[in-house]
Amino acid sequence: MAESYILAIDGGGTRTRAVLADTMGNILGHAEGGPANYKIAGLHIAKESLRAAINGAFAAANLPVQDVAVGYFGLAAVGRDEDREVIKNALKEFAPRYQRLILDNDGIIAMTGATVAKPGVVVISGTGSMIYGRNQENQTARSGGWGPIIGDEGGGYEIGRQGLMAVMRQGDGRGPKTALTESIFSQWNVTNHQQLAAKVYHPETQRPHIAVLSILVKQAAAQGDEVARKIIAEAIEQLALAATAVIRELKMEEDEFPVALVGGGFSEDISWAQGLEDLIRQVAPKSYLSPPVYHPVIGALLSGLQLYHGELSQDILDNVNRSVYHSGSAAAKM
């Protein structure tokens, strides 16, 4: 029956995660798909990513795909009504059907999962970047996240792009020598700058391929490469600038609250962002870095459960927590 399930989705520029749960917050299955940002990957790929993740979650739960009570989707590039209509129409092309369907921004579910809907700020660095905050009055604010052309500073794509530019500058004499040349050449299996340029502009090269290069930039920075260190320092400064803009808008300068680091850019290692806390605390001295409580897809699940019940009981919260950490659904955690 439709009343039996909550389907939660986190869809970004690199991958899509789906979690299927019952209405008491017990996670039954989870799965992944490809990129779901339809403006970057294209509608066909985004649609197939969502379909794969949804079907996978039902399969992991040993259930046929069937109607659900609530579908709560946190997706990149659904900020406008027109965008939400595009995705809603795409979802009509395959099961399940939804008694209630909400398409929300992926930054909102990241914040909900990171703080369990309590006051705080979430700094998101994935393929792109975005900052969200919520204050004691439950007011929210956002900064950044305007896509690769006009505003994804501090995200993996921008860091990777800056790394590529540094390599090209070295190649034609406009910039200093950098260890990034050797590491990026090796990563992309090229031997000269002409081949690298051809690879960058090849039709099959997408944003996630460039975002992955941010790992090499971070590694080079950690090993003392001055060019890479400058790229990372600029990324940290931009993330801090966006975070403090949100803090000021929400008048949280004097509050004590967590700042959670979320997204693929922080999933393996946060040491590259070690200066971020100091910059934010110049504006909000009582703020503190804190690991996110849950992955954004769990933020979508909590939002879906709240939509279904009206409020979240302690029993439901306990079921979600137990499912994430103890029932084999740990992949949904991060």
Secondary structure, 3 states (H helix, E strand, C coil): CHHHEEEEEEECCCCEEEEEEECCCCEEEEEEECCCCHHHHCHHHHHHHHHHHHHHHHHHCCCCCCCEEEEEEEECCCCCHHHHHHHHHHHCCCCCCEEEEEEEEHHHHHHHHHHCCCCEEEEEECCCEEEEEECCCCCEEEECCCHHHHECCCCHHHHHHHHHHHHHHHHCCCCCCCCHHHHHHHHHCCCCHHHHHHHHCCCCCCHHHHHCHHHHHHHHHHCCCHHHHHHHHHHHHHHHHHHHHHHHHCCCCCCCCEEEEECHHHHCCCHHHCCHHHHHHCCCCCCEEECCCCCHHHHHHHHHHHHHHCCCCHHHHHHHHHHHHHCCCHHHCC
